Amino acid sequence: MARAIMLQGTGSDVGKTVLVAGLCRAARNRGMVVRPFKPQNMSNNAAVADIPGETGGGEIGRAQWLQAIACGAAPSIHMNPVLLKPQSDIGSQVVVQGKVYGEARARDYQLLKPKLMEAVLDSWARVGEGADLVIVEGAGSPAEINLRPRDIANMGFATRADVPVVLVGDIDRGGVIASIAGTHLILPDEDRKMIAGYIINKFRGDVSLFDDGLKAIERFTGWRSFGVVPFLPAAALLPSEDSVVLERLAEGRRGALKVAVPMLSRIANFDDLDPLKAEPQVEVVFVAPGRPLPHDAGLVVIPGSKSTIGDLLRFRENGWDRDLAEHRRRGGHVIGICGGYQMLGRLVRDPDGIEGSVTEADGLGLLDIETVMEPEKTVRNVTALSLQFDVPLTGYEIHLGRTTGADCLRPSAVINGVEDGATSADGKVFGTYMHGMFSSDEFRAAYLASLGIRGGIVDYRAEVERALDQLAAHLEKHLDCDAIFAAAR
């Protein structure tokens, strides 16, 4: 078995995902064979990993997909054996080793955890095969001691697999000394002894000003510091996984083209917009509930959703349907991706109640199509051709539902040899089931040019690789990476 080290946080969104990706790239740059692992993830941003021996693919969190890229490894379903995809405030779809296991309310899920630990440990045994090092990412915080008895994501896993832990605190949100000292205080002895040290993340300003803070943490905990990581702007170029970050994306930089993205309550795979955000002449604005779609937007993109009918109803509650109709009257362009594509039609039906108790809802009526939800889920990586611009596309599909209608006679693409999507008669509205199309530089350049914008000057995939290299160099400079890797066992 490979040696391993685990990063856990004092809370959610402290930067564990980015730190794991950076440490994975740093280890790879040192010549190590390294792999990422996250026992349990909760996110509607999913990626497709191939399943050995099967034609389709399986779902993992996009964080582990990014971390696999940092390792120079092919994404594997075993890098994230349990993925929870929230469908409501109290329930989630449960994906185990890439495949849908079922649905569970939060309380019922707690009872499932002992059985899911078997899958976690099975994947754990597989993911380290042939590797020198596995870097594990926790979820939430080990200080959630009310969840400890059945925990599979943090100390429950660390103690079972005997993996040392590095605790990550986010100084940018304040209270980092109390959060680390408080974690030390309330952890049971068995868990406390697993912690090898801590990292202070997202520091702004003169790091030496926190020297007294480090002394205070040592006095309260006895834990060693592995370093203080200054805030790194390049990290913003990496795909975001957690929808928590959307609150910070409400304002984009100024650009010749404003792209408005309604912030759906069950938004999925919103990193589809990252390549557009990277374009100098494009301003991407995520519009929070309760705020109107901006009148000066040239393009509205309705992203994916884990709950199409539920988000369609909330879309109307926010008045976005009226904003969108006005946008169209002004000659604006609209793209719907996956669930957003389904919303653009006349009707969405869910006769089996797959998504919930509401089984039918009128769509936004911008495309002459109708969608029927069906139990079978499409999960696959794809190659495609844009029919509008005759340029290649690569991406992936993760969706339920079958869409038909007159506008499907004007498909937007051919995916793996099969026509996909629909386009309005004037060509200004189109939908597709394919995620990731804006990552294709030729398509992005051609589409933006059709709107009068010079685009495609950014090699998006190269930018991600460059950001990972910058992140690794940043961590090598500010962390004691030798000590972190030496602490692995």
C-alpha positions in Angstrom: 0.0 0.0 0.0 1.2 3.5 -0.8 2.1 5.9 2.0 -0.7 8.4 2.6 -1.5 11.8 4.2 -4.9 13.4 4.7 -5.9 17.0 4.7 -8.9 17.9 6.9 -10.4 21.4 7.5 -11.6 23.3 10.4 -14.7 23.9 8.3 -16.0 23.8 4.7 -14.4 25.8 2.0 -11.1 26.3 3.8 -9.2 25.4 0.6 -8.6 21.7 1.1 -9.3 20.9 -2.6 -6.8 23.4 -4.0 -4.2 22.4 -1.4 -4.5 18.7 -2.2 -4.3 19.5 -6.0 -1.1 21.7 -5.3 0.5 19.0 -3.2 -0.3 16.4 -5.8 1.4 18.4 -8.5 4.3 19.1 -6.1 4.8 15.4 -5.4 4.5 14.6 -9.1 7.2 17.3 -9.9 9.4 15.5 -7.4 9.1 12.3 -9.4 6.6 10.5 -7.2 3.6 8.5 -8.5 0.8 10.2 -6.6 -2.9 9.8 -6.5 -5.8 11.7 -4.9 -8.6 10.2 -2.7 -11.7 11.6 -1.1 -13.9 9.0 0.7 -17.1 11.1 0.6 -17.9 14.2 -1.4 -21.0 16.3 -1.5 -21.3 18.3 -4.7 -23.4 18.6 -7.8 -20.3 19.4 -9.8 -19.4 15.9 -11.1 -17.0 14.6 -13.6 -16.9 11.3 -15.6 -14.3 8.7 -14.9 -14.1 5.5 -17.1 -15.1 2.2 -15.5 -12.7 -0.6 -16.5 -14.5 -3.2 -18.6 -17.6 -1.0 -19.2 -18.5 1.2 -22.1 -20.1 3.9 -20.0 -18.5 6.0 -17.3 -19.0 6.7 -13.6 -19.4 9.9 -11.6 -16.8 11.4 -9.3 -16.5 14.9 -7.8 -14.8 17.4 -10.2 -12.4 18.1 -7.4 -10.9 14.6 -7.7 -11.0 15.0 -11.5 -8.8 18.1 -11.1 -6.6 16.5 -8.6 -6.1 13.5 -11.0 -4.9 16.0 -13.6 -2.5 17.5 -11.1 -1.1 13.9 -10.6 -0.9 13.3 -14.3 -3.2 10.4 -13.8 -6.4 9.2 -15.5 -9.5 9.9 -13.3 -10.8 6.8 -11.5 -14.1 6.1 -9.8 -12.1 4.9 -6.9 -10.6 8.4 -6.2 -14.1 9.4 -4.9 -16.1 6.3 -4.0 -19.0 8.1 -2.4 -20.5 11.1 -4.0 -23.6 12.8 -2.7 -25.6 15.0 -5.1 -28.1 17.2 -3.2 -31.6 17.2 -4.8 -33.4 19.0 -1.9 -32.6 20.7 1.4 -32.9 17.3 3.2 -32.0 14.7 0.6 -29.4 13.6 -1.9 -28.7 11.1 -4.7 -26.1 8.7 -3.5 -23.4 7.6 -6.0 -21.2 4.7 -5.0 -18.1 3.8 -7.0 -19.4 5.8 -9.9 -22.9 4.5 -10.1 -26.2 5.6 -8.6 -26.9 3.7 -5.5 -30.2 5.3 -4.6 -31.6 8.4 -2.8 -31.5 9.2 0.9 -32.6 11.8 3.3 -30.0 13.2 5.6 -31.1 11.1 8.6 -31.5 7.9 6.5 -28.0 8.5 5.0 -26.4 8.3 8.5 -27.8 4.7 8.7 -26.2 3.9 5.3 -22.7 4.9 6.3 -21.5 1.6 7.8 -22.3 -0.2 4.6 -20.7 2.6 2.5 -17.5 2.3 4.5 -17.0 -1.1 2.8 -17.0 0.6 -0.6 -14.7 3.3 0.7 -12.2 0.8 2.0 -12.4 -1.2 -1.2 -11.6 1.8 -3.3 -8.9 2.8 -0.8 -7.2 -0.5 -1.4 -7.4 0.0 -5.2 -6.5 3.7 -5.6 -3.0 3.2 -4.0 -2.0 0.3 -6.2 1.3 1.2 -7.9 1.5 4.7 -6.2 4.2 6.1 -3.9 1.8 8.5 -2.2 -1.9 9.1 -1.8 -3.1 12.5 -0.7 -6.6 12.3 0.9 -9.1 15.1 1.2 -11.6 15.2 4.0 -15.1 16.7 3.9 -16.5 19.4 6.2 -14.7 19.3 9.6 -13.6 16.6 12.1 -15.0 18.9 14.8 -18.6 17.9 13.8 -18.4 15.4 16.6 -22.2 14.8 16.5 -21.5 12.9 13.2 -18.4 11.1 14.5 -20.0 7.7 15.4 -20.7 6.8 11.7 -18.2 9.1 10.0 -16.6 7.9 6.8 -15.3 11.2 5.5 -12.9 12.5 8.2 -11.6 10.9 11.4 -13.7 7.8 10.9 -11.8 7.1 7.7 -8.4 8.3 9.0 -8.5 6.1 12.1 -9.7 3.0 10.2 -7.1 3.4 7.4 -4.4 4.7 9.8 -3.7 7.9 7.8 -2.1 10.9 9.5 -4.0 14.1 9.3 -2.9 17.7 8.5 -5.6 20.2 9.7 -6.3 23.2 7.5 -7.5 26.5 8.8 -8.7 29.5 6.7 -7.4 32.8 8.1 -9.3 34.8 5.5 -12.7 34.1 7.2 -11.3 35.0 10.7 -11.1 33.1 13.9 -8.5 30.7 12.7 -6.7 30.4 16.1 -10.0 29.6 17.9 -11.0 27.2 15.1 -7.8 25.2 15.4 -7.6 25.3 19.2 -11.3 24.5 19.4 -10.9 21.5 17.2 -8.0 20.3 19.4 -10.2 20.8 22.5 -13.3 18.8 21.4 -11.7 15.9 19.5 -11.6 12.6 21.3 -8.1 11.3 22.1 -8.2 8.7 19.4 -8.8 11.4 16.8 -6.5 14.0 18.3 -3.5 11.8 18.1 -4.0 11.3 14.3 -3.1 15.0 13.6 0.5 15.5 12.6 0.2 19.3 12.3 -1.7 22.1 10.6 -1.6 24.6 7.8 -2.9 28.2 7.8 -4.4 29.0 4.4 -5.4 32.1 2.4 -3.2 34.6 4.3 -3.2 38.2 3.0 -0.3 40.6 3.8 2.9 40.2 5.7 3.1 36.5 6.9 5.5 37.5 9.8 2.6 39.3 11.4 1.1 36.0 12.3 4.2 34.7 14.2 2.5 35.3 17.5 -0.6 33.5 16.3 1.5 30.4 15.5 3.0 30.5 19.0 -0.5 30.7 20.4 -1.7 27.7 18.5 1.3 25.7 19.6 0.7 26.7 23.2 -3.0 25.6 23.0 -2.5 22.4 20.9 1.1 21.3 20.9 0.7 20.7 17.1 3.4 21.8 14.7 2.9 24.3 11.9 3.6 23.1 8.4 3.5 26.7 7.2 1.3 29.7 6.3 0.0 29.9 2.7 -0.5 33.4 1.3 -3.5 34.0 -0.9 -2.7 32.9 -4.5 -4.7 34.6 -7.3 -3.8 31.9 -9.8 -6.0 29.5 -7.8 -9.0 31.3 -9.3 -8.1 29.7 -12.7 -8.8 26.2 -11.3 -12.3 24.8 -11.6 -14.4 25.4 -8.5 -16.3 22.5 -7.0 -18.3 23.8 -4.1 -21.3 26.0 -4.8 -20.3 28.0 -1.7 -17.9 29.9 -4.0 -20.8 31.2 -6.1 -21.4 33.9 -3.5 -18.0 35.3 -4.5 -18.7 35.2 -8.2 -21.7 37.5 -8.3 -19.6 40.3 -9.8 -17.3 39.6 -12.7 -14.7 41.9 -14.2 -15.8 44.3 -16.9 -15.9 43.0 -20.4 -17.2 43.7 -23.9 -19.7 40.8 -23.5 -21.7 40.3 -20.3 -22.8 36.7 -19.7 -25.5 36.3 -17.1 -25.8 33.0 -15.3 -28.8 32.5 -12.9 -27.7 30.9 -9.7 -30.1 27.9 -9.5 -30.7 26.4 -6.1 -29.5 23.0 -7.3 -26.9 24.3 -9.8 -24.7 21.6 -11.3 -21.4 21.7 -13.1 -21.2 25.5 -13.1 -17.5 25.2 -14.0 -18.8 24.9 -17.6 -18.5 28.7 -17.4 -14.8 28.9 -16.3 -13.3 29.1 -19.8 -15.6 32.0 -20.6 -14.5 33.7 -17.3 -10.9 33.4 -18.5 -11.6 35.3 -21.7 -10.4 39.0 -21.3 -13.3 40.5 -23.2 -16.0 38.4 -21.4 -17.7 39.3 -18.0 -19.5 36.4 -16.4 -21.9 37.4 -13.7 -23.7 34.8 -11.5 -27.0 36.2 -10.6 -28.2 35.5 -7.1 -31.8 34.7 -6.3 -33.9 37.8 -5.7 -31.9 39.8 -8.2 -32.9 40.4 -11.8 -31.0 39.2 -14.8 -29.0 42.2 -16.0 -30.5 44.2 -18.8 -27.1 44.7 -20.5 -26.3 41.0 -20.8 -25.7 39.9 -24.3 -25.9 36.2 -23.4 -27.8 34.3 -20.8 -26.5 30.8 -19.9 -28.8 28.5 -17.9 -26.5 25.9 -16.4 -27.1 22.4 -15.3 -29.3 21.4 -12.4 -29.7 18.4 -10.2 -33.4 19.2 -9.9 -34.8 20.5 -13.2 -38.4 20.9 -12.3 -37.6 22.3 -8.8 -35.2 24.8 -10.3 -37.7 25.7 -13.0 -40.3 26.6 -10.5 -37.8 28.7 -8.5 -36.7 30.3 -11.8 -40.3 31.7 -12.1 -40.5 32.6 -8.4 -37.4 34.9 -9.0 -39.0 36.5 -12.0 -36.2 35.3 -14.2 -38.7 34.0 -16.8 -39.9 37.6 -17.4 -36.3 38.8 -17.5 -35.4 36.1 -20.0 -38.4 36.9 -22.2 -37.4 40.6 -22.2 -33.8 39.6 -23.0 -35.0 37.7 -26.0 -37.2 40.6 -27.2 -34.0 42.7 -27.1 -32.4 40.1 -29.4 -30.3 38.5 -26.7 -28.8 35.0 -27.0 -29.5 32.1 -24.7 -27.7 28.8 -24.1 -29.1 26.0 -22.0 -26.8 23.2 -20.8 -28.2 19.9 -19.6 -30.9 20.7 -17.1 -30.9 24.3 -18.4 -31.5 22.9 -21.9 -34.5 21.0 -20.5 -35.9 24.2 -18.9 -35.8 26.0 -22.3 -38.6 23.7 -23.7 -42.4 23.8 -23.5 -42.7 21.1 -20.9 -40.8 18.9 -18.5 -42.4 15.7 -17.3 -41.3 13.4 -14.5 -44.0 10.7 -14.5 -42.0 8.4 -12.1 -41.3 11.2 -9.6 -37.5 10.7 -10.0 -36.7 14.2 -9.0 -39.5 14.7 -6.4 -43.2 15.0 -5.9 -43.9 17.6 -8.6 -44.2 15.5 -11.8 -44.8 18.2 -14.5 -43.9 21.8 -15.1 -44.3 24.2 -18.0 -40.9 25.1 -19.5 -39.7 28.6 -20.5 -40.9 28.1 -24.0 -37.8 29.3 -25.9 -37.4 26.0 -27.7 -40.1 23.8 -29.3 -39.1 20.7 -27.3 -40.4 18.5 -24.5 -38.5 16.5 -21.9 -39.5 13.3 -20.2 -37.4 12.1 -17.2 -36.5 8.5 -17.4 -34.7 6.3 -14.8 -31.7 5.4 -16.9 -28.9 7.8 -16.5 -26.4 8.8 -19.2 -22.8 9.1 -17.9 -20.1 9.3 -20.5 -17.2 11.2 -21.9 -17.8 12.3 -25.4 -16.3 13.8 -28.6 -18.6 15.9 -30.7 -18.9 18.3 -33.7 -20.5 21.7 -33.5 -22.9 21.9 -36.4 -23.1 25.7 -36.3 -19.4 26.2 -36.6 -18.1 22.9 -37.9 -15.4 22.6 -35.2 -14.6 19.7 -32.9 -15.8 19.5 -29.3 -14.9 17.4 -26.3 -16.9 17.1 -23.1 -19.1 14.8 -21.1 -22.7 14.0 -20.4 -24.3 13.3 -17.0 -28.1 13.5 -17.3 -31.5 11.9 -17.0 -34.2 12.5 -19.5 -35.1 12.2 -23.2 -35.8 15.4 -25.2 -37.8 15.5 -28.4 -39.5 18.2 -30.5 -39.5 20.2 -33.7 -36.4 22.3 -32.7 -34.4 19.0 -32.3 -34.5 18.9 -36.2 -31.9 21.7 -35.8 -29.4 20.0 -33.5 -26.6 21.9 -32.0 -24.0 19.2 -32.2 -23.3 15.6 -33.2 -22.1 13.6 -30.2 -20.4 10.3 -30.7 -22.2 10.2 -34.1 -25.7 11.0 -32.7 -27.5 14.4 -33.1 -27.8 16.3 -29.9 -29.6 19.4 -28.7 -31.9 21.9 -30.3 -31.7 25.3 -31.9 -34.3 28.0 -32.3 -35.3 29.1 -35.9 -33.3 32.4 -35.5 -30.3 30.6 -34.2 -30.0 32.7 -31.1 -31.2 30.0 -28.6 -29.7 26.6 -28.4 -29.5 23.8 -25.8 -27.3 20.7 -25.4 -26.7 17.8 -23.0 -23.0 18.2 -23.3 -21.0 19.7 -20.5 -17.6 21.3 -21.2 -18.1 22.6 -24.7 -16.5 26.0 -23.8 -13.3 24.2 -22.9 -12.9 23.6 -26.6 -10.9 26.7 -27.7 -12.0 26.6 -31.4 -15.6 26.5 -30.5 -15.3 29.2 -27.9 -13.6 31.4 -30.3 -16.1 30.8 -33.1 -19.1 31.3 -30.8 -17.8 34.5 -29.3 -16.9 35.8 -32.8 -20.5 35.2 -33.8 -21.4 37.7 -31.0 -18.8 40.2 -32.2 -16.3 39.3 -29.5 -12.7 38.4 -30.0 -12.2 35.2 -28.1 -10.2 32.0 -28.1 -7.0 33.8 -27.2 -6.8 31.8 -24.1 -5.6 28.1 -24.2 -7.8 27.1 -21.4 -6.4 23.6 -20.7 -2.9 25.1 -20.8 -4.0 27.8 -18.3 -5.2 25.1 -15.9 -1.9 23.2 -16.2 0.0 26.5 -15.7 -2.1 27.3 -12.6 -1.4 23.9 -11.1 2.4 24.4 -11.6 2.2 27.9 -10.1 0.2 26.4 -7.1 2.8 23.7 -6.6 5.6 26.2 -6.7 3.7 28.4 -4.2 3.3 25.6 -1.8 6.9 24.5 -2.1 7.9 28.0 -1.2 5.6 28.5 1.8 5.0 25.1 3.2 7.4 22.5 4.6 6.5 20.0 1.9 9.4 17.7 3.0 7.9 17.4 6.4 4.3 16.9 5.1 5.4 14.1 2.7 7.6 12.6 5.5 4.6 12.5 7.8 2.8 10.2 5.4 2.6 6.5 6.3 
